[in-house]
Amino acid sequence: MKKFKNYSISKKLITGFLTVTLIMLLVGAVGLLGMARIDAMDTYMYQVKTAPMNDLILAIENLYQIKSDSRDMVIQTGDSQKLSELEKNYKTQKEEFLNHAAAYKIH
């Protein structure tokens, strides 16, 4: 410490600025590494947790359509043409529901 006291003012200032610069570089490097880690975790979260929700939403929409078709089948009991059309739509919606539900389970 006595050596530092014997330095001239310019050397003391340069030493101080270099020390502050090194500390800033260290903090910046830690920050960049943290940001890279956050980016990797964000990508994982989107791909694994958020993207499959589209399949879940589509499956729920198909389920509501199946419910609507079932209700319409009860209402249209006497009209065989309308019933066959509703049954065809019901089967299509059921198949789509099963496909979307299976795709959601995979993720």
N, C-alpha and C positions, 0 to 999 in steps of 0.2 A: 504494500500500500504506500510505503514511503516513496517508492519509485514513481508511482503515479502522481504524487504530489510534486515531484521534482520536474515533471514534464512541463513544457511550455503550453500556453493556452491553446494554441492551434492544434497541438497533438492531442490535448484533452478533448477538444471539440470533435476532431476527426474520430477519435476512439468512441466517443459518445454516439455520434451519428452512425458509425459502423455497427455498434451494438444494437441501436434501435432498428437499423436496416435488417440485421440478421434476425432479430425478433419478429419483425414484420414478415420476412420471407418464411420463417417457420410457421407463423400463424396462417399465412396464405396457403402454404402447402397442406397444412392440416385441413383447412377449409375446402380446398380443391378435392382432396381425397374423400372428405365427407360428402361433397356434392356428387362425386362419382358413385359413391355407395347409395345415396338417395336415388339417383337416376336408375341404377340397377334394380333397386327395390320397387320403384315406381313402375318400371316396365313389367316386372314380375306380377305386381298387384293388378295391373290392367289385364295382362294376358290370362292370368289364372283366376282372378276373382271377378273382374268387371265384364270382360268380353262374353263369357258364357251366359250372362244375364239376358242377352238378346234371345237365346233359345228358350229361356224360361218365360220371357214375356210372350213370345209367339205361342208357346204351349198353353199358357193361360188364355190367350185370345181364342185358340182352337177349342179349349174347354168351354168357354162361354158360348161359342158358336154351336157346339154339340148340345149344350143345355137349351139353347134357343130352338135348334132343330127338333129336339125331343118334345119340347112344349108344342111346337107347330104340328108335329105328328099327331099329338093327342087332339088338337083342335081340328085338324083336317082328316079325321077318321073316315069319313065317307067318300072322299075324293081319292081314288086309286092312282090317278096320274100325278097328283100333287104329292101323294105319299111316296111314290117311287122316286120322284125328284128329291124329296127331303131325305129319303133313305140313302140315295146315292151321295148327296151332300154330307150326310152324317158319316158315312163310311170314309169319305175323303178327309173330312175334318179329324176323324178318329185316327187315321193313318198318319196325318201330319202331326197330331198331338203326340203320338207314340214316338215318331222320329225326333221331334224337338225335345221331348223328355229324355230320350236316350242320349241325344247329343249333349244335353245339359249334365247328365250323370257322368259322362266320360270326363268332363273337365273337372 
